[in-house]
Amino acid sequence: MPIRSLTELPDSARCWIFAAASPLTGDAATALLTAVDQHLAQWAAHGTPLVCARDWQHDRFLTIAVDEAATGASGCSIDGLFRLLAEQEAQRGVSLTDAARVYWRHADGTICADSRPAFKAAVAAGAVTATTPVFDTTITDLGRRRAAFEVPAAVSWHQRYLPASADIQTTT
């Protein structure tokens, strides 16, 4: 089945967001995306092709989505996707499946990938505030990814690391 554009899938589509701990560019990114595209072109659950799409953002974030209303992903098909990514991690020398990292945008625009303790330290040092953009790689549906993938820390799960007095000033 041909891979779709992410824009063609409904908000209800299931998604996985994988993040590279360091930027992946040039030939390495091309090789990763080629391997992912080849996998998705043949991705099936119990012999039924999956209606799926992928997106690559900021040289770090790979989103893979499947329209489960059209064809539901099975445990085996999802395991196959994770096996592919594990192979790619080994070949590219970059982590894509480490869910323990926290991703945020530094004031200079660069994207930081930190352990949770390092993120807490960045908060304590004032580098991360309530308005600092953070990336929510825990999102599991496409509608939420479209609406809230990169948001201020105070309106995401990251807020648990902010001081209790942290707040975003809103205007009406």
DSSP file (Angstrom, degrees, kcal/mol; ACC not computed):
  #  RESIDUE AA STRUCTURE BP1 BP2  ACC     N-H-->O    O-->H-N    N-H-->O    O-->H-N    TCO  KAPPA ALPHA  PHI   PSI    X-CA   Y-CA   Z-CA
    1    1 A M              0   0    0      0, 0.0    42,-0.2     0, 0.0    49,-0.1   0.000 360.0 360.0 360.0 134.4    0.0    0.0    0.0
    2    2 A P        -     0   0    0      0, 0.0    50,-0.3     0, 0.0     2,-0.2  -0.355 360.0-108.1 -65.2 144.5    1.4    3.4   -0.8
    3    3 A I        -     0   0    0     48,-0.1    50,-0.2    34,-0.1     2,-0.1  -0.511  35.9-140.6 -70.9 138.4    2.5    5.5    2.1
    4    4 A R  B     -a   53   0A   0     48,-2.9    50,-0.6    -2,-0.2     2,-0.3  -0.452  19.5-100.2 -91.8 168.7    0.1    8.5    2.7
    5    5 A S    >>  -     0   0    0     48,-0.2     3,-1.7    -2,-0.1     4,-0.5  -0.668  32.1-120.5 -81.0 146.6    1.0   12.0    3.7
    6    6 A L  G >4 S+     0   0    0     48,-0.4     3,-1.1    -2,-0.3    -1,-0.1   0.833 113.7  62.9 -57.2 -31.9    0.4   12.6    7.4
    7    7 A T  G 34 S+     0   0    0      1,-0.2    -1,-0.3    -3,-0.0    46,-0.0   0.716  96.0  59.9 -67.5 -19.4   -2.1   15.3    6.4
    8    8 A E  G <4 S+     0   0    0     -3,-1.7    -1,-0.2     2,-0.1    -2,-0.2   0.644  89.6  85.8 -82.6 -15.3   -4.3   12.6    4.7
    9    9 A L  S << S-     0   0    0     -3,-1.1    43,-0.0    -4,-0.5     2,-0.0  -0.600  83.4-110.8 -89.6 149.7   -4.8   10.7    7.9
   10   10 A P    >   -     0   0    0      0, 0.0     3,-2.0     0, 0.0   132,-0.3  -0.280  26.7-108.5 -74.5 161.7   -7.6   11.5   10.4
   11   11 A D  T 3  S+     0   0    0      1,-0.3   132,-2.9   131,-0.2   133,-0.4   0.783 117.8  63.8 -57.1 -27.6   -7.0   13.0   13.8
   12   12 A S  T 3  S+     0   0    0    130,-0.2    -1,-0.3   129,-0.1    56,-0.2   0.547  75.3 120.8 -77.0  -6.4   -8.0    9.7   15.3
   13   13 A A    <   -     0   0    0     -3,-2.0   129,-2.9    54,-0.1   130,-0.3  -0.298  68.6-117.8 -60.2 140.3   -5.0    7.9   13.7
   14   14 A R  E     -BC  66 141A   0     52,-2.0    52,-2.5   127,-0.2     2,-0.3  -0.579  38.9-172.3 -77.1 139.7   -2.7    6.2   16.2
   15   15 A C  E     -B   65   0A   0    125,-2.2     2,-0.4    -2,-0.2    50,-0.2  -0.960  22.7-156.9-138.2 157.5    0.8    7.6   16.2
   16   16 A W  E     -B   64   0A   0     48,-2.4    48,-2.4    -2,-0.3     2,-0.6  -0.993  12.7-153.8-126.7 134.6    4.2    7.0   17.6
   17   17 A I  E     -B   63   0A   0    120,-0.5     2,-0.4    -2,-0.4    46,-0.2  -0.955  10.8-170.9-114.0 120.1    6.8    9.8   18.0
   18   18 A F  E     -B   62   0A   0     44,-3.3    44,-3.1    -2,-0.6     2,-0.4  -0.889   6.9-158.0-109.1 138.9   10.4    8.7   18.0
   19   19 A A  E     -B   61   0A   0     77,-1.1     2,-0.4    -2,-0.4    79,-0.4  -0.964  12.5-135.9-126.3 133.1   13.1   11.2   18.8
   20   20 A A        -     0   0    0     40,-2.4    76,-0.2    -2,-0.4     4,-0.1  -0.704  14.1-140.4 -83.2 130.8   16.8   11.2   18.0
   21   21 A A  S    S+     0   0    0     74,-1.4    92,-0.2    -2,-0.4    -1,-0.1   0.778  91.2  24.3 -63.5 -26.3   19.0   12.2   20.9
   22   22 A S  S    S-     0   0    0     73,-0.2    90,-0.1    38,-0.1    -1,-0.0  -0.952 106.8 -79.5-133.8 156.5   21.1   14.2   18.5
   23   23 A P        -     0   0    0      0, 0.0     2,-0.5     0, 0.0    37,-0.2  -0.215  37.5-153.4 -56.8 142.5   20.3   15.7   15.1
   24   24 A L        +     0   0    0     35,-3.1     2,-0.2    -4,-0.1    -4,-0.1  -0.970  29.8 156.2-120.9 113.6   20.3   13.3   12.2
   25   25 A T    >>  +     0   0    0     -2,-0.5     4,-1.2     4,-0.1     3,-1.0  -0.708  36.4   7.3-130.3 176.4   21.0   15.0    8.9
   26   26 A G  H 3> S-     0   0    0      1,-0.2     4,-2.4    -2,-0.2     5,-0.2  -0.114 122.8  -4.6  55.8-137.2   22.3   14.4    5.4
   27   27 A D  H 3> S+     0   0    0      1,-0.2     4,-2.7     2,-0.2    -1,-0.2   0.840 134.0  56.4 -60.6 -35.9   23.0   10.9    4.3
   28   28 A A  H <> S+     0   0    0     -3,-1.0     4,-2.2     2,-0.2    -1,-0.2   0.923 110.5  43.6 -64.7 -43.3   22.2    9.4    7.7
   29   29 A A  H  X S+     0   0    0     -4,-1.2     4,-2.8     2,-0.2     5,-0.2   0.912 113.9  51.3 -67.1 -41.9   18.7   11.0    7.7
   30   30 A T  H  X S+     0   0    0     -4,-2.4     4,-2.3     1,-0.2    -2,-0.2   0.919 110.8  48.2 -61.0 -43.8   18.1   10.0    4.1
   31   31 A A  H  X S+     0   0    0     -4,-2.7     4,-2.2     2,-0.2    -1,-0.2   0.909 112.4  49.2 -64.5 -42.2   19.1    6.4    4.9
   32   32 A L  H  X S+     0   0    0     -4,-2.2     4,-2.5    -5,-0.2    -2,-0.2   0.955 113.7  44.9 -60.3 -50.7   16.9    6.2    7.9
   33   33 A L  H  X S+     0   0    0     -4,-2.8     4,-2.8     1,-0.2    -2,-0.2   0.844 111.0  53.8 -67.0 -33.5   13.9    7.6    6.1
   34   34 A T  H  X S+     0   0    0     -4,-2.3     4,-2.4    -5,-0.2    -1,-0.2   0.930 110.9  46.4 -63.6 -45.1   14.5    5.3    3.1
   35   35 A A  H  X S+     0   0    0     -4,-2.2     4,-2.1     2,-0.2    -2,-0.2   0.913 114.0  48.0 -63.9 -42.3   14.5    2.3    5.4
   36   36 A V  H  X S+     0   0    0     -4,-2.5     4,-3.0     2,-0.2     5,-0.2   0.933 111.6  50.0 -63.9 -45.7   11.3    3.5    7.2
   37   37 A D  H  X S+     0   0    0     -4,-2.8     4,-2.2     1,-0.2    -2,-0.2   0.900 110.0  50.7 -60.6 -41.2    9.6    4.2    3.9
   38   38 A Q  H  X S+     0   0    0     -4,-2.4     4,-0.7     2,-0.2    -1,-0.2   0.904 112.7  46.8 -63.4 -40.0   10.4    0.7    2.6
   39   39 A H  H >X S+     0   0    0     -4,-2.1     3,-1.1     1,-0.2     4,-0.6   0.942 112.7  48.3 -65.7 -47.4    9.1   -0.8    5.8
   40   40 A L  H >< S+     0   0    0     -4,-3.0     3,-0.6     1,-0.3    -2,-0.2   0.839 103.1  61.8 -65.0 -32.5    5.9    1.3    5.7
   41   41 A A  H 3< S+     0   0    0     -4,-2.2    -1,-0.3     1,-0.2    -2,-0.2   0.753 117.7  30.4 -64.2 -22.6    5.3    0.4    2.1
   42   42 A Q  H << S+     0   0    0     -3,-1.1    -1,-0.2    -4,-0.7    -2,-0.2   0.328  88.1 133.0-114.7   3.7    5.0   -3.3    3.1
   43   43 A W    <<  +     0   0    0     -3,-0.6     7,-2.5    -4,-0.6     2,-0.3  -0.372  29.4 160.1 -65.3 127.7    3.7   -2.8    6.6
   44   44 A A  E     -E   49   0B   0      5,-0.3     2,-0.5    -2,-0.1    30,-0.1  -0.970  37.8-139.8-146.3 157.9    0.8   -5.1    7.3
   45   45 A A  E >  S-E   48   0B   0      3,-2.5     3,-1.9    -2,-0.3    27,-0.1  -0.976  90.7 -20.9-121.6 114.6   -1.2   -6.6   10.1
   46   46 A H  T 3  S-     0   0    0     -2,-0.5    -1,-0.1     1,-0.3    27,-0.0   0.877 130.6 -48.7  53.1  41.2   -2.1  -10.3    9.6
   47   47 A G  T 3  S+     0   0    0      1,-0.2    -1,-0.3     0, 0.0    -4,-0.0   0.331 113.8 117.1  86.1  -7.0   -1.7   -9.8    5.8
   48   48 A T  E <   -E   45   0B   0     -3,-1.9    -3,-2.5    24,-0.1    -1,-0.2  -0.844  68.6-121.1 -97.5 121.0   -3.7   -6.6    5.6
   49   49 A P  E     -E   44   0B   0      0, 0.0     2,-0.4     0, 0.0    -5,-0.3  -0.288  26.9-125.6 -59.1 140.7   -1.8   -3.6    4.5
   50   50 A L        -     0   0    0     -7,-2.5     2,-0.9   -10,-0.2    -7,-0.1  -0.707   8.8-129.5 -90.4 138.5   -1.8   -0.7    6.9
   51   51 A V        +     0   0    0     16,-0.4    16,-2.9    -2,-0.4     2,-0.3  -0.783  55.0 152.7 -83.2 108.2   -2.9    2.8    5.9
   52   52 A C  E     - D   0  66A   0     -2,-0.9   -48,-2.9   -50,-0.3     2,-0.3  -0.843  31.1-172.3-141.3 169.5    0.0    4.7    7.3
   53   53 A A  E     -aD   4  65A   0     12,-2.1    12,-2.6    -2,-0.3     2,-0.3  -0.959   8.5-152.5-154.4 165.6    2.2    7.8    7.0
   54   54 A R  E     - D   0  64A   0    -50,-0.6   -48,-0.4    -2,-0.3     2,-0.3  -0.980   4.1-166.0-143.7 158.3    5.4    9.2    8.4
   55   55 A D  E     - D   0  63A   0      8,-2.2     8,-2.6    -2,-0.3     2,-0.4  -0.991   7.7-154.5-143.3 148.0    6.8   12.7    9.1
   56   56 A W  E     + D   0  62A   0     -2,-0.3     2,-0.4     6,-0.2     6,-0.2  -0.991  20.3 179.8-126.8 121.8   10.3   13.9    9.9
   57   57 A Q  E >>  - D   0  61A   0      4,-2.4     4,-2.7    -2,-0.4     3,-2.5  -0.944  57.2  -5.3-128.0 145.8   10.7   17.2   11.7
   58   58 A H  T 34 S-     0   0    0     -2,-0.4    -1,-0.1     1,-0.3    53,-0.1   0.700 110.5 -77.7  54.1  27.1   13.6   19.3   13.0
   59   59 A D  T 34 S+     0   0    0      2,-0.1   -35,-3.1     1,-0.1    -1,-0.3   0.722 130.6  60.5  57.2  22.2   16.2   16.6   12.1
   60   60 A R  T <4 S+     0   0    0     -3,-2.5   -40,-2.4   -37,-0.2     2,-0.6   0.570  79.1  76.3-142.8 -35.4   15.1   14.8   15.2
   61   61 A F  E  <  -BD  19  57A   0     -4,-2.7    -4,-2.4   -42,-0.2     2,-0.6  -0.811  46.2-173.4-108.3 119.2   11.5   13.7   15.3
   62   62 A L  E     -BD  18  56A   0    -44,-3.1   -44,-3.3    -2,-0.6     2,-0.5  -0.933   7.1-168.8-107.3 118.0   10.0   10.8   13.4
   63   63 A T  E     -BD  17  55A   0     -8,-2.6    -8,-2.2    -2,-0.6     2,-0.4  -0.927   2.9-173.5-106.9 130.2    6.3   10.4   13.6
   64   64 A I  E     -BD  16  54A   0    -48,-2.4   -48,-2.4    -2,-0.5     2,-0.3  -0.990   9.2-177.4-121.2 130.6    4.7    7.2   12.3
   65   65 A A  E     -BD  15  53A   0    -12,-2.6   -12,-2.1    -2,-0.4     2,-0.4  -0.940  12.8-165.6-130.8 150.2    0.9    7.0   12.1
   66   66 A V  E     -BD  14  52A   0    -52,-2.5   -52,-2.0    -2,-0.3     2,-1.4  -1.000  24.6-130.1-135.9 134.5   -1.6    4.4   11.2
   67   67 A D    >>  -     0   0    0    -16,-2.9     4,-2.4    -2,-0.4     3,-1.1  -0.682  26.0-177.0 -82.3  93.8   -5.3    4.9   10.5
   68   68 A E  T 34 S+     0   0    0     -2,-1.4    -1,-0.2     1,-0.3     4,-0.1   0.652  76.9  67.4 -72.9 -13.5   -6.6    2.1   12.7
   69   69 A A  T 34 S+     0   0    0      2,-0.2    -1,-0.3     1,-0.1     3,-0.2   0.824 111.2  35.6 -70.0 -29.6  -10.2    2.8   11.6
   70   70 A A  T <4 S-     0   0    0     -3,-1.1     2,-0.3     1,-0.3    -2,-0.2   0.900 142.7  -5.2 -85.9 -47.9   -9.1    1.6    8.1
   71   71 A T  S  < S-     0   0    0     -4,-2.4    -1,-0.3   -20,-0.2     2,-0.3  -0.924  72.9-134.0-151.6 120.4   -6.7   -1.2    9.3
   72   72 A G        -     0   0    0     -2,-0.3     2,-0.2    -3,-0.2   -24,-0.1  -0.574  20.2-124.8 -80.8 135.8   -5.7   -1.9   12.9
   73   73 A A        -     0   0    0     -2,-0.3     2,-0.2    -7,-0.1   -28,-0.1  -0.552  26.4-145.0 -74.5 141.0   -2.1   -2.4   13.7
   74   74 A S     >  -     0   0    0     -2,-0.2     4,-2.4   -30,-0.1     5,-0.2  -0.587  26.2-105.3-101.0 167.1   -1.4   -5.7   15.5
   75   75 A G  H  > S+     0   0    0      1,-0.2     4,-2.6    -2,-0.2     5,-0.2   0.897 122.3  51.3 -56.8 -41.1    1.2   -6.4   18.2
   76   76 A C  H  > S+     0   0    0      2,-0.2     4,-2.0     1,-0.2    -1,-0.2   0.893 109.5  48.8 -65.8 -39.6    3.3   -8.2   15.6
   77   77 A S  H  > S+     0   0    0      2,-0.2     4,-1.6     1,-0.2    -1,-0.2   0.891 113.1  47.4 -68.9 -37.3    3.2   -5.3   13.2
   78   78 A I  H  X S+     0   0    0     -4,-2.4     4,-2.2     2,-0.2    -2,-0.2   0.908 109.7  53.3 -68.8 -41.3    4.2   -2.8   15.9
   79   79 A D  H  X S+     0   0    0     -4,-2.6     4,-2.4    -5,-0.2    -2,-0.2   0.893 106.2  54.3 -58.3 -39.6    7.0   -5.1   17.0
   80   80 A G  H  X S+     0   0    0     -4,-2.0     4,-2.2     2,-0.2    -1,-0.2   0.891 106.7  50.9 -62.0 -40.0    8.2   -5.2   13.4
   81   81 A L  H  X S+     0   0    0     -4,-1.6     4,-2.2     1,-0.2    -1,-0.2   0.927 111.1  47.6 -62.9 -44.9    8.4   -1.4   13.4
   82   82 A F  H  X S+     0   0    0     -4,-2.2     4,-2.3     2,-0.2    -2,-0.2   0.856 109.3  53.9 -67.0 -34.2   10.3   -1.3   16.6
   83   83 A R  H  X S+     0   0    0     -4,-2.4     4,-2.3     2,-0.2    -1,-0.2   0.931 108.2  50.4 -62.8 -44.4   12.7   -3.9   15.3
   84   84 A L  H  X S+     0   0    0     -4,-2.2     4,-2.3     1,-0.2    -2,-0.2   0.933 111.3  47.8 -58.0 -46.5   13.4   -1.8   12.2
   85   85 A L  H  X S+     0   0    0     -4,-2.2     4,-2.5     1,-0.2    -1,-0.2   0.875 108.7  54.0 -66.3 -36.0   14.1    1.2   14.4
   86   86 A A  H  X S+     0   0    0     -4,-2.3     4,-2.0     2,-0.2    -1,-0.2   0.908 109.5  48.8 -62.2 -41.0   16.4   -0.8   16.6
   87   87 A E  H  X S+     0   0    0     -4,-2.3     4,-2.4     1,-0.2    -2,-0.2   0.914 111.4  49.5 -62.4 -43.0   18.4   -1.8   13.5
   88   88 A Q  H  X S+     0   0    0     -4,-2.3     4,-2.8     2,-0.2     6,-0.3   0.875 107.1  54.9 -66.1 -37.5   18.5    1.8   12.4
   89   89 A E  H  X>S+     0   0    0     -4,-2.5     4,-1.9     2,-0.2     5,-1.0   0.939 110.6  46.0 -58.7 -46.5   19.7    2.9   15.8
   90   90 A A  H  <5S+     0   0    0     -4,-2.0    -2,-0.2     1,-0.2    -1,-0.2   0.906 116.5  44.4 -64.2 -42.3   22.6    0.5   15.6
   91   91 A Q  H  <5S+     0   0    0     -4,-2.4    -2,-0.2     1,-0.2    -1,-0.2   0.864 121.6  37.0 -71.6 -36.3   23.4    1.4   12.0
   92   92 A R  H  <5S-     0   0    0     -4,-2.8    -2,-0.2     2,-0.2    -1,-0.2   0.600 100.1-128.6 -94.1 -13.4   23.2    5.2   12.5
   93   93 A G  T  <5S+     0   0    0     -4,-1.9     2,-0.4    -5,-0.3    -3,-0.2   0.846  70.6 113.3  68.3  33.2   24.6    5.4   16.0
   94   94 A V      < -     0   0    0     -5,-1.0     2,-0.4    -6,-0.3    -1,-0.2  -0.995  67.1-121.1-138.2 143.3   21.7    7.4   17.3
   95   95 A S        +     0   0    0     -2,-0.4   -74,-1.4     1,-0.1   -73,-0.2  -0.685  34.9 160.9 -83.8 132.8   19.0    6.6   19.8
   96   96 A L  S    S+     0   0    0     -2,-0.4   -77,-1.1   -76,-0.2    -1,-0.1   0.542  72.5  47.6-119.7 -19.8   15.4    6.8   18.5
   97   97 A T  S    S+     0   0    0    -79,-0.2     2,-1.2   -12,-0.1   -77,-0.1   0.236  70.0 121.5-113.8  13.0   13.4    4.8   21.0
   98   98 A D    >   -     0   0    0    -79,-0.4     3,-1.0     1,-0.2   -79,-0.1  -0.665  35.6-177.9 -80.5  99.3   14.7    6.1   24.4
   99   99 A A  T 3   +     0   0    0     -2,-1.2    -1,-0.2     1,-0.2    38,-0.1   0.516  68.8  77.0 -77.0  -4.4   11.5    7.4   25.9
  100  100 A A  T 3  S+     0   0    0      2,-0.1    16,-0.4    -3,-0.0    -1,-0.2   0.616  73.8  97.3 -82.8 -11.8   13.4    8.7   29.0
  101  101 A R    <   -     0   0    0     -3,-1.0     2,-0.5    14,-0.1    14,-0.2  -0.462  63.5-144.7 -80.3 150.5   14.7   11.8   27.3
  102  102 A V  E     -F  114   0C   0     12,-3.4    12,-2.9    -2,-0.1     2,-0.5  -0.960  12.4-154.4-114.1 130.5   13.0   15.2   27.5
  103  103 A Y  E     +FG 113 135C   0     32,-0.6    32,-2.5    -2,-0.5     2,-0.3  -0.903  23.0 157.4-111.5 131.3   13.1   17.4   24.5
  104  104 A W  E     -FG 112 134C   0      8,-1.9     8,-3.6    -2,-0.5     2,-0.6  -0.974  40.2-111.4-149.1 159.6   12.9   21.2   24.7
  105  105 A R  E     -F  111   0C   0     28,-2.9     6,-0.2    -2,-0.3     5,-0.1  -0.848  29.9-138.6-101.0 119.7   13.8   24.3   22.7
  106  106 A H    >   -     0   0    0      4,-3.2     3,-2.5    -2,-0.6    22,-0.1  -0.271  31.0-103.0 -66.9 159.2   16.6   26.5   24.1
  107  107 A A  T 3  S+     0   0    0      1,-0.3    -1,-0.1    20,-0.2    -2,-0.0   0.782 123.7  58.5 -56.3 -28.2   16.2   30.3   24.0
  108  108 A D  T 3  S-     0   0    0      2,-0.1    -1,-0.3     1,-0.0     3,-0.1   0.453 122.8-106.1 -83.3   1.5   18.6   30.3   21.0
  109  109 A G  S <  S+     0   0    0     -3,-2.5    -2,-0.1     1,-0.3     2,-0.0   0.210  77.3 131.1  98.1 -15.1   16.3   27.9   19.1
  110  110 A T        -     0   0    0     -5,-0.1    -4,-3.2     1,-0.1     2,-0.5  -0.369  58.2-121.3 -71.0 153.0   18.3   24.8   19.4
  111  111 A I  E     -F  105   0C   0     -6,-0.2     2,-0.4   -53,-0.1    -6,-0.2  -0.838  25.1-155.1 -97.6 128.9   16.6   21.6   20.5
  112  112 A C  E     -F  104   0C   0     -8,-3.6    -8,-1.9    -2,-0.5     2,-0.5  -0.814   7.6-159.8-104.3 142.6   17.9   20.0   23.7
  113  113 A A  E     +F  103   0C   0     -2,-0.4     2,-0.3   -10,-0.2   -10,-0.2  -0.954  27.3 168.2-121.7 107.9   17.6   16.3   24.5
  114  114 A D  E     -F  102   0C   0    -12,-2.9   -12,-3.4    -2,-0.5     2,-0.1  -0.833  38.6-112.9-122.5 155.8   18.1   15.8   28.2
  115  115 A S     >  -     0   0    0     -2,-0.3     4,-2.4   -14,-0.2     5,-0.2  -0.371  46.5-102.9 -68.3 164.6   17.7   13.1   30.9
  116  116 A R  H  > S+     0   0    0    -16,-0.4     4,-2.6     1,-0.2     5,-0.2   0.920 123.6  51.1 -61.9 -42.7   15.0   14.0   33.4
  117  117 A P  H  > S+     0   0    0      0, 0.0     4,-2.1     0, 0.0    -1,-0.2   0.913 111.0  48.5 -60.8 -39.4   17.5   15.0   36.0
  118  118 A A  H  > S+     0   0    0      2,-0.2     4,-2.1     1,-0.2    -2,-0.2   0.875 110.5  51.4 -67.2 -36.0   19.3   17.2   33.5
  119  119 A F  H  X S+     0   0    0     -4,-2.4     4,-2.2     2,-0.2    -1,-0.2   0.924 109.0  50.5 -64.7 -43.7   15.9   18.8   32.5
  120  120 A K  H  X S+     0   0    0     -4,-2.6     4,-2.6     1,-0.2    -2,-0.2   0.897 109.9  51.0 -59.7 -40.1   15.2   19.4   36.2
  121  121 A A  H  X S+     0   0    0     -4,-2.1     4,-2.1     2,-0.2    -1,-0.2   0.885 107.5  52.5 -65.1 -38.5   18.6   21.1   36.5
  122  122 A A  H  <>S+     0   0    0     -4,-2.1     5,-1.8     2,-0.2     6,-1.4   0.874 110.3  48.9 -64.7 -36.9   17.8   23.3   33.5
  123  123 A V  H ><5S+     0   0    0     -4,-2.2     3,-1.4     4,-0.2    -2,-0.2   0.952 111.4  48.9 -64.0 -49.4   14.6   24.3   35.2
  124  124 A A  H 3<5S+     0   0    0     -4,-2.6    -2,-0.2     1,-0.3    -1,-0.2   0.840 110.6  51.3 -60.1 -34.1   16.5   25.1   38.4
  125  125 A A  T 3<5S-     0   0    0     -4,-2.1    -1,-0.3    -5,-0.2    -2,-0.2   0.558 116.3-115.0 -80.8  -8.1   19.1   27.1   36.5
  126  126 A G  T < 5S+     0   0    0     -3,-1.4    -3,-0.2    -4,-0.5    -2,-0.1   0.490  86.5 116.4  87.7   3.2   16.3   29.1   34.8
  127  127 A A  S   <S+     0   0    0     -5,-1.8     2,-0.5    -6,-0.2    -4,-0.2   0.786  77.3  47.4 -73.3 -26.7   17.1   27.8   31.3
  128  128 A V  S    S+     0   0    0     -6,-1.4    -2,-0.3    -9,-0.1     2,-0.2  -0.972  73.7 165.4-116.4 127.1   13.6   26.3   31.2
  129  129 A T    >   -     0   0    0     -2,-0.5     3,-1.3    33,-0.1    24,-0.4  -0.674  55.4 -82.5-126.6-177.7   10.6   28.3   32.3
  130  130 A A  T 3  S+     0   0    0      1,-0.3    24,-2.3    -2,-0.2    25,-0.3   0.790 129.3  46.7 -58.5 -29.0    6.8   28.1   32.0
  131  131 A T  T 3  S+     0   0    0     21,-0.2    -1,-0.3    22,-0.2    37,-0.0   0.469  81.2 118.9 -96.0  -2.0    7.0   29.5   28.4
  132  132 A T  S <  S-     0   0    0     -3,-1.3    21,-2.0    20,-0.1     2,-0.2  -0.461  71.4-115.8 -64.6 128.1    9.9   27.3   27.2
  133  133 A P  E     - H   0 152C   0      0, 0.0   -28,-2.9     0, 0.0     2,-0.3  -0.472  38.3-175.7 -66.2 133.4    8.7   25.2   24.2
  134  134 A V  E     -GH 104 151C   0     17,-3.1    17,-1.9   -30,-0.2     2,-0.5  -0.884  21.5-127.7-125.8 159.7    8.8   21.5   24.9
  135  135 A F  E     -GH 103 150C   0    -32,-2.5     2,-1.0    -2,-0.3   -32,-0.6  -0.937  11.9-147.1-112.7 127.5    8.1   18.5   22.7
  136  136 A D    >   +     0   0    0     13,-2.4     3,-0.9    -2,-0.5    12,-0.1  -0.777  22.2 171.3 -97.5  96.2    5.6   15.9   23.9
  137  137 A T  T 3   +     0   0    0     -2,-1.0  -120,-0.5     1,-0.2    -1,-0.2   0.393  68.8  75.1 -84.4   3.9    6.9   12.6   22.5
  138  138 A T  T 3   +     0   0    0   -122,-0.1    -1,-0.2    -3,-0.0    -2,-0.0   0.499  65.5 121.6 -91.1  -4.6    4.3   10.7   24.6
  139  139 A I    <   -     0   0    0     -3,-0.9  -122,-0.3     1,-0.1     3,-0.1  -0.307  38.1-176.5 -60.7 139.0    1.4   11.6   22.3
  140  140 A T        +     0   0    0   -124,-0.1  -125,-2.2     1,-0.1     2,-0.4   0.393  58.6  60.2-122.8   0.9   -0.4    8.6   20.8
  141  141 A D  B  > S-C   14   0A   0   -127,-0.3     4,-2.0     1,-0.1     3,-0.3  -0.987  74.5-129.7-132.8 148.6   -3.0   10.1   18.4
  142  142 A L  H  > S+     0   0    0   -129,-2.9     4,-2.6    -2,-0.4  -130,-0.2   0.828 104.4  58.2 -65.1 -35.7   -2.5   12.3   15.4
  143  143 A G  H  > S+     0   0    0   -132,-2.9     4,-1.7  -130,-0.3    -1,-0.2   0.925 109.0  45.5 -60.4 -44.2   -5.0   15.0   16.4
  144  144 A R  H  > S+     0   0    0   -133,-0.4     4,-3.3    -3,-0.3    -1,-0.2   0.885 111.0  53.6 -67.0 -38.2   -3.1   15.6   19.7
  145  145 A R  H  X S+     0   0    0     -4,-2.0     4,-1.2     1,-0.2     5,-0.2   0.920 109.2  49.0 -61.6 -42.2    0.2   15.7   17.8
  146  146 A R  H  < S+     0   0    0     -4,-2.6    -1,-0.2     1,-0.2    -2,-0.2   0.869 121.5  35.0 -63.8 -35.8   -1.2   18.3   15.5
  147  147 A A  H  < S+     0   0    0     -4,-1.7    -2,-0.2    -5,-0.2    -1,-0.2   0.787 133.2  15.7 -90.2 -30.4   -2.4   20.4   18.3
  148  148 A A  H  < S+     0   0    0     -4,-3.3     3,-0.2    -5,-0.2   -12,-0.2   0.082  77.8 113.0-142.9  28.6    0.1   20.0   21.1
  149  149 A F  S  < S+     0   0    0     -4,-1.2   -13,-2.4     1,-0.3     2,-0.6   0.948  93.0  28.1 -69.9 -47.3    3.4   18.4   20.0
  150  150 A E  E    S+H  135   0C   0     -5,-0.2    -1,-0.3   -15,-0.2   -15,-0.2  -0.939  87.2 141.2-116.8 109.4    5.4   21.6   20.7
  151  151 A V  E     -H  134   0C   0    -17,-1.9   -17,-3.1    -2,-0.6     5,-0.1  -0.886  57.4 -74.2-139.7 166.1    3.9   23.7   23.4
  152  152 A P  E >   -H  133   0C   0      0, 0.0     3,-2.0     0, 0.0   -21,-0.2  -0.381  46.0-117.7 -62.4 144.6    4.9   25.8   26.4
  153  153 A A  G >  S+     0   0    0    -21,-2.0     3,-1.6   -24,-0.4     6,-0.5   0.827 110.3  64.2 -53.4 -36.4    6.2   23.7   29.3
  154  154 A A  G 3  S+     0   0    0    -24,-2.3    -1,-0.3     1,-0.3   -23,-0.1   0.675 103.7  46.6 -66.7 -16.9    3.4   25.0   31.6
  155  155 A V  G <  S+     0   0    0     -3,-2.0    -1,-0.3   -25,-0.3     2,-0.2   0.091 107.8  64.2-113.4  23.5    0.7   23.4   29.4
  156  156 A S  S X  S-     0   0    0     -3,-1.6     3,-1.8    -5,-0.1     4,-0.2  -0.760 101.5 -89.8-131.1 179.0    2.3   20.0   29.0
  157  157 A W  G >  S+     0   0    0      1,-0.3     3,-1.5    -2,-0.2     4,-0.1   0.719 116.7  77.2 -63.7 -18.4    3.2   17.1   31.3
  158  158 A H  G >  S+     0   0    0      1,-0.3     3,-2.3     2,-0.1     4,-0.3   0.692  70.5  85.2 -63.7 -18.3    6.6   18.9   31.7
  159  159 A Q  G X  S+     0   0    0     -3,-1.8     3,-1.7    -6,-0.5    -1,-0.3   0.756  70.5  75.8 -58.5 -24.2    4.9   21.3   34.1
  160  160 A R  G <  S+     0   0    0     -3,-1.5    -1,-0.3     1,-0.3    -2,-0.1   0.729  95.0  51.3 -61.0 -19.1    5.5   18.8   37.0
  161  161 A Y  G <  S+     0   0    0     -3,-2.3    -1,-0.3    -4,-0.1    -2,-0.2   0.542  93.7  92.6 -93.6  -8.1    9.2   19.9   36.9
  162  162 A L  S <  S-     0   0    0     -3,-1.7   -33,-0.1    -4,-0.3   -38,-0.0  -0.474  90.4 -91.3 -83.7 155.6    8.4   23.6   37.1
  163  163 A P    >   -     0   0    0      0, 0.0     3,-2.2     0, 0.0    -1,-0.1  -0.321  39.6-112.1 -59.7 150.1    8.2   25.6   40.3
  164  164 A A  T 3  S+     0   0    0      1,-0.3    -2,-0.1    -3,-0.1    -3,-0.0   0.772 117.3  56.1 -57.3 -27.1    4.7   25.7   41.8
  165  165 A S  T 3  S+     0   0    0      2,-0.0    -1,-0.3     0, 0.0     2,-0.1   0.536  79.0 119.0 -84.4  -5.7    4.5   29.4   41.1
  166  166 A A    <   +     0   0    0     -3,-2.2     2,-0.3    -7,-0.1    -4,-0.1  -0.394  36.6 157.4 -65.8 134.0    5.2   29.0   37.3
  167  167 A D        -     0   0    0     -2,-0.1     2,-0.5     2,-0.0   -37,-0.2  -0.987  40.3-122.7-153.2 154.3    2.4   30.2   35.2
  168  168 A I        -     0   0    0     -2,-0.3     2,-0.5   -38,-0.1    -2,-0.0  -0.899  27.2-131.2-102.3 129.5    1.9   31.5   31.6
  169  169 A Q        -     0   0    0     -2,-0.5     2,-0.3     2,-0.0    -2,-0.0  -0.671  28.0-166.5 -78.6 126.9    0.4   34.9   31.3
  170  170 A T        -     0   0    0     -2,-0.5     2,-0.4     2,-0.0     0, 0.0  -0.845   9.3-146.6-114.0 152.6   -2.5   34.9   28.9
  171  171 A T              0   0    0     -2,-0.3    -2,-0.0     1,-0.1     0, 0.0  -0.918 360.0 360.0-116.7 146.1   -4.3   37.8   27.3
  172  172 A T              0   0    0     -2,-0.4    -1,-0.1     0, 0.0    -2,-0.0   0.374 360.0 360.0-119.1 360.0   -8.0   37.9   26.4
